[in-house]
Amino acid sequence: MGRIDEIANRYVDEWAVLNPTGATAVGITGYDDKLDDLSPEGYAARTELTRRTINELDVTDPEHESEDVAKDAMMERLGLQLAQQDAGYAATDVNVITSGLHELRMVFDVMPIDGEEAVANIATRLNAFPAALEQYRRTLLEGAGSDRVSARAQLIAVAEQCATWTDPARDDFFHGLARRLPASGPLAAELERGAAAATAATAAFGVFLREELAPRGREKEAAGEERYALSSQYFLGAKIDQVETYHWGFAELDRLEREMRAVSAEIAGSGASVDDAVKLLDADPARNIKGKEKFRDWMQELSDRAITELNGTHFDIEEPARTLECCLTPTSDGSIYYTGPSEDFSRPGRMWWAVPAEQKMFSTWREVTTVYHEGVPGHHLQVSQALLRADTLNRWQRLLCWCSGHGEGWALYAERLMEELGYLSDPGDRLGMLDSQALRASRVIVDIGMHLELEIPKDNPFGFHPGERWTPELGWEFLRAHTRVQEDVLRFEWKRYLGWPGQAPSYKVGERIWLQARDEAKLRKGSDFDLKSFHRDALNLGSLGLDPLRKALARI
């Protein structure tokens, strides 16, 4: 082990102390009874660790080639993390998908539940909820006093999430968690006290967001050029030309919609529209499943089949990575996400779906591509393969390094790859994949356009409000016109884009850069290029910013 790896491994140890919920999320043991310090002092300690580690890395030379990659990755990721921390965004950003509150709530989804110690840890964390939220309240008020405060609309939307999580007639998250756990006697009583405390604290925090912080929130949700440039670079690990990417988004969406019309003709006959094909698919009993549990079982079966068939042919999937669990969350906001295995794989990778409360029917043609995105060859393969490379990747690379452009770009690339490999030969499944791609292309346009308040091109291929300036309302109109996502799910997506500038385009832009990297590798290697080897070598590098990825791939 070289000095870069020593610095990286020491960083993980110190980071876990400051981020107990994060430690649980990545499977580091020993922190399951603690919550993060969300006070201004707690955030300052995280920033100090980042700054100190960067300074130490800066004066340390790599001792071998793998440390070259590790140093590039850490300097890029931690450097942008520090820029976000110094700007105050890390501590004060509140939006519908990520904040200190969300980190506290979501950790319970991945905590161990077997055995008395595991249940006692959950009870301890539930009882610590009020103190953690009081710390976070102090941080947000201090940020607001320095004009670092989220948009009013996002604060109100998160307040509504708090109400949903705590309402006995809706999610009733904390009490529902306590009821599901195997406990009796004093431990059951402690769980119930914790559930009551966390419920009351979360409900009160929602009131605080709505009544005290929201009136101080920004009127505009647009991030502006300076904030957006930093966020985009953070999520991509690459600097891009925002205006060029914005115009590329229109061209890419136009290309995808033309392809969708061609596939729709296969489904519903010559001259059929996309909506005609969707109507036909949605009316097909063979493509619909009633009940979320049965739909989860369908996803599990498809995931298992993909792992079995891809292993040994297009990928070599090691035994610990061949288990992926498809799960339903106890919340109902419509989000779909992946959580990785624990460090020792005792907790498997999991695909999660927060099904909207009113959704009863599920269309398989829409979600085949989702299983490939979240599972194999998407996130699960990507994350698990890096986690298994203890011989070449340090602990920071395996557990903590994540770049959305790399990760989400790979997962979207994996959807397209499955078409190339013949797994989307069914026209309905292929239309589902193209619709997924169209959503991601639409949000390149909408995210950049709304946050930079750009002019809508006068010659845009859709004739959409030519020459006008983007607003959130026009963003919603455009998304509604160009996607076929269920309205409540799309509404959540739209709110997410407005509150998390630069993240939504990372999927499609990341895929674009992955495809460019593959083309560059083909040019370098010529007849020696092998797709399976390219995927293996690229994933063995672990998660990287996309600029460091290109640099690392050029060495292979």
N, C-alpha and C positions, 0 to 999 in steps of 0.2 A: 504494500500500500504506500502510495506517494503522499507528499505533503498536501496536495490539493484535496485528495480523498480524505485525509485526516481532518482538514478544515471543514469539509462538507459533512462528514459524519458527526463532528462536534456541533456543527450548526443544528443538525437534526435533534440532537439531545437537548440543546438549549431552547430550540423552537418548541419542542413538546411541552416543556415546563410552562411556557408562556401561552400555549395554545392547546389546552387539554382536550377541547372538543375536536380540534383538528387531529390530535394524536389518535383519538378514538376513530375518527373517520378513515384514517390511513392504516389503522390496525396496530398502532404502537401500544403495547400494554402498560398498565400501571397508572393510568390517568382517568379511568372511567368513573371515579367518584368526585371529579373536580369540574368546575366550569371556568371559562376564561375570565380574566380580569378585563372588563370592558370600560374601565374608568379611563380618564385622560392619561393617568400614570401608567396604566397597563398598555395602552397603545404606544406611549412613548418608549416603553421598554422594548416592544417589538421593533420599533424604528431604530433604536440604539443597536440591537442585535444585527439588523440588516446592514447598518452603516459600518459597524465594526468588522463584520465578515467581508464586506466588499473591500475595505482597506487592507485586510490581511491577504485576501486573494490577489490584490493588485500588485503586491510586492513578492509574490511567491511564483516561482517558475514551475511549470509542469515537468514531471520526470519521465513521462512516456506519452505515447500518442493518445491513449484513452483519456489521460488527464488534460490534454489539449482541448478535447471536446467538452470535458467536464467544466474546465475553467471558463471556456466560451459560454457555455450554457448558464453557469451561475452568475457570471458578470452581467450577462444580458438580462436574465430574469430578475435577479436581485436589484440590478440598477434601475429597472423600470418600476419594480415594487417600491424602492426607496423614493423615486420621483412621485409616485402616487401617495406614499405616506407623508412626504414633506409638503405636498399640496393640500393635505388634509382629507383627501377623498377616502382613504382606507378607513378612517375612523368615523366619518360623518355621512357617508353615502347610505341612503335608505331607499330601497326600491322593492318591487313586488317579488323579486327572486333572490336577492342577496342583501344581507345586512348582518349586524351583530345579533339581532333578534332571530333571524332565520338560521344562523349557525347554531344558536342554542336550541331551537325547536327541532331542527333536522337531525341532530346528533342522536336523538332517541330512536330514529329509524334504523340505525346500524349498531346499536349497543347489544352486547350479549344478553340473553334473557334466561339462560339455563343455569340453575343452581342458585343457592341462597345468596352468595356473594354478588352475583350479577344483578339480582333483583334489588339487593340492598344498595348497590351503586346507583341504580336508577332512582330509588327513593331519595338518596342523598342529593342527587342532582336536581330532582324536582323541588326539594325543600330549599335548595340554594338559588332557585330561579328569581325570587323577589330581589335578593341582594344584587344579582348580576344585572337585572334590568334597571335597578336604581343607579348602578355604576354607568350603564349605557345612557340612561337619561341625562346624567351629568355631562357625559361626553358630547351628546348632541346639543345640549344647551350651550356648552362652551363653544362648540363649533358655530352655532347660530349667532353667538355674540361676536364672532369674527367673520361673519357673512359667509360661512361655509355651511350651507344648509341645502337639503334636497328640494326638488320641486314640490309645490303644494299638492299637486294632483297625485304624486307618488306617495306622499305621506298619508293622504286620505285613503288611498287604495290599500296601504299596509295596515292602516287602522281597521279597515273592513276585514282584512285577513285575520287580524286579532279577534274580531268579533266572531268570525266563522269558526276559528279554531276552538273558541271557548263556549260557543252556544250549545247547550244540551240538545237542541233540535237539529243541529248541523254536525260539525265534525266532533265536538266535545273531546278534543284530542287527548288532553292529559288524564281526564277521568277514564276515557276509553282505554288508554294505555294501562292504567292501574288495574282495570278490570280484567285485562287479558293476561296479566302476569300470574304465575303460580306462587301465591303467598298466602300465609295464614297467620293468625295470632298477632303479636306485636309488629311483625314486618308488614303485614297487610294494613295495619292501622297507620304505620309510618308512610306507606305508599299513598294511602288515601289522604293523609295530611299534606303530603307533597303535591299530590294532584290538585287539591283544593288551593294550596298556596300558589302553584304555578298558574292555575286557571285565573285566580284573582289578580295576580301580578300582570299577566298577559292582557287581560281585559282592561286593567287600569292603564297599561302602557298604550293600548289602542286609544283610550280617551286622551292621554297625554299627547299622542301624535296628532289627533284630530283637533283638539281644543287649544293646545298650548304651542306646539311646534308648527303645525300647518299654517296658522296665520302669519308666521314668520318665513314661510317657505317661498321659494322662487316662483314668480308668476309663470315664467317661461320654462318649458321643459327642454328646449333646445340647448345643447351643450355649448355651442360656439366653437370657433375654429381651434383655439389653443387647447381647450379641454379635450376636444374630439381627437386631435392629433395624438395627444399622449395616450388616451384610452385605446385608440386604434392600434398604435404601436405596441401597447401592453398586451392586447388580446391576440395580435398576430405574431409578435416577435419579429416584425419587419416594418419598415417604412414604405408606404405606398403613396402613389399619386391619387388623392381622394377624388378629384374631378374626373380623371381618366377612369377610375374604378366605377364611379357613378354612371358614366356613359356606357361602360362595358356591361353594367348590370342591365340596362335597357336592351342591349343587343342580345345578351345571354337569355333574358326572359323571353324575348321575341323568338329566338331559336327554339327554346324549350316548348313554347306554346304551339309553334308550327309542328313540332314532333308529336305533341299531345293530340293535335287534330288528326294527324295521320294514324295514330294508334286508335283513336276514337272511331275512325272509319272501319278499322278491323273489328271493333267490338259491336258497333251499332249500324254499320252499313255505310255505303258511299254517301258523302255529303253530311254525315252526322256531325254534330257539334260535340265539344267536350262534355257539355252539360247533358246532352242526349246519352252519351256513353255512361256518365256517372249515374244517371237515373236508372239505366238498365242494370248496371252492376249492383246498385243499392236495392233493386227489386229482386235480385237473384238470391233465393233462400240458401243456396250452397255457399254464398259469400258473406253471410251474416250469421252472427252468433248472439244469442240472447243471454245476458247475465255476465257480469264482470269476472266471476270466478271461472266460468267456462271459457271466457276469452283469455284469461291468464293461462289456463291449461293449454289452449291452442298455441299461444306464444311460446310456452315452454317446449312443446313438442317440436315446433318449427326450429327453435334455437338448438335443441339437442340434435336434430337432424342435420342442421348446417355444420355443427362442430364435427359430427361423425363423418360427413361426406367431404368436408374441406381438409380434414386432417390427413396427411400423407399424400395428398394430391397437390393442392395449391399452396398449402402451408404445412408446417410441422408443428403441431400443437402439443406441447408437453402435458403430461398427465394432470398436474395440479390445475391447469387452465381449462380442462375439459368439462368443468362443472360451472354452470351459470344458472342462477335462480331467477325466475320471473316472479315479481312480487307486486302486490297492490299496496299503495300507501294508505294510512288512515286519514289522510287529508284529501281534499277534493278540488284543487285549483286547476287541474287539467295538465299539469306538467309531467313530462316523461324524462327520466334521467337514469344514469348508471352510477353505481358505487363500486369501487374496486375491492379486491380481496384484501384481507389482512396480510400482514407481512409474512406470516407462516401459512397462509391459505386455509387456516382453520375456519375463517369466515369467507365464504365464496364471493365471487363477484355477483352483483345483483342488478337486474334491470327493474326499475320502479315506474309505476304509473299511478298518478293521483287522478283517479277517474272522477269527472264531474258528477255531482250527486244525482242529477236528473238523467244521465246517460244510461240507457238499458240495452241498446242494440249496438253492435260493433261490426264494422265492415272489415273483413280480412284483407280485401284487395288494397286497402289504404295502408295497412300496417305490416305487410310482409317486409317492406323496405325498412321499417322502423326496427324490426327485430335484427336485421343485418347491421343497421347503424349502431344500435346500443350493444349488440352481442358480438358475434363473429361473422365476418372479419373486422367489425368495427371496434368500438371502445374496449370490449372485453379482451379481445386478442391483443390489442395495442398495449393496454395497461398490464395485463398478466405477463406478456412476453418480457416487458421491461422489468417487472418485479422479479422475474426468474433469472435475471442476468447479474447475480451477485458477484460473479467472477470478473465482470468487466465494468459494471456501473456501481458507483458509490451509493450510499443510503439516501442521500438527498436526491440523486437522479431517479432512484427507484420509487421513492415514497412521496416526495414533495414537488418535484418539478412538473409543472403542467402549463402548457400554453394552449389557449383555445384554438388558435389558428392551426396548430399542429394536430391537436386532438380532434376537434370538430371537423377540421379539414380532412383528416384521415377517415373519419367515420362517414362523411359524405362521399369521399372518394370510394370507400368500401361499398356504398350503395351502387354506384356506377359500375364498380368492378364486378359485382355480382351479376349485372346484366351482361358484361363482357364474357363472364364465365358460363353463361347459359342458364342462370338461375331465375331469370325473369322472362322466360319464354311465353308465359301466359300473358296475353295482352292486358288483362285487368291488373295484374301485379305490376306490369311495366308502366301502366298509366299511374298507378299509385306512386311508383318511384319518381316518375317525371313530375307529378304534382308536388311531391316533397322537394324536388330540385327547384321547381318554380317558386315555391314558398321562400326558399333560401335566396333565390335571385331577386324576388320582390323586395325582400328586406335589405338587400344591398342598396337598392334604389331608395327605399323609404327611410332607412336609418341614416344614410349619409345625407339624403335630401332634407329630412326633418331637422337634424341636429345642426347642419350648416345653413339651413334655410335657403337652399339653392333654388334657382329658377328651374321649372320643369321645361325640358327642351321643347322648343316650338315644333320640331320635326319628330317628336317621339313616336314610335311605331304604333302606339295605342290611341293616339289622338286625345290623350288625357290632359285636360286643363293646360294646354300649351301656353307657355310664357308666364304662368302664375308661380308664386312662391309657395314652397311646401309649408304646410301647417300640420299639426296632429290630425285634424279633421280630414284633410286631403290624404294623409297617410292611411287612415282607416278606410276611406273610400277606395283607395288603390288596392289595398290588401284584400278587401272584400270582393273586388272585381276580378282579382287574379289568383285567388286561392279557393280551395273547396274544403277548408277546415271548418269544423263545427263552430258556430258563432261564439259561444262562451269560451272555447279554447283559444280561438283567434283573438278575442278581446284581451285575454290574459297575455298572449304573445305580444300584441300591440303595446300594452302597458309596459311590458318588460323592455321592449326596444327603447321606449321613451325614457326609461329610468336607468338604462345600462348602456350608455353610448359606446358604440364601436364593437360590442360583442356580437350582435346579430350578423353582421357581414362576415365574421371570422369563419363561418362554415363554408360559404361559397368561395370567398377569397382564399381561404386555406386550401380548399380542393383545387382551385386554379393553380396555386403554387406547387401542390403535390404533383399535379399533372405535368407542370413545367419541369419539375425536378426529375420525373420519370423520363420525359423526352430528352433532357440533358444527359441522363445516364445512358440512354439508348445511343445518342450521338457519340459519347465518349467510348463506349464499349463495342459499338458496331455489332458484328455477328456474335460476339461473346455475351451480349446482353441476355439475361435470363430473368423473367418476371418474378418467379418464385424467390430467386436469390436477392433481387432488388428489394422485395418486400421484407425478407428476413433481415438483410443488412440494415435497412432503414429503421425498422422497428427495434433492432438491437441497440440502436443509439439512444433509446429512451426518448422521452418528450424533450423537445427543443423549441426555442423560438425559430421561426421559419428562415430567417437569415442565417443563424448558426447551423440549421439543418442543411441548407444548401452547401455551406462551407464544409461541413463534415462529410456529406455525400460525395463531394468532389475528391476527397482523399481515398474513397473506396475503389 
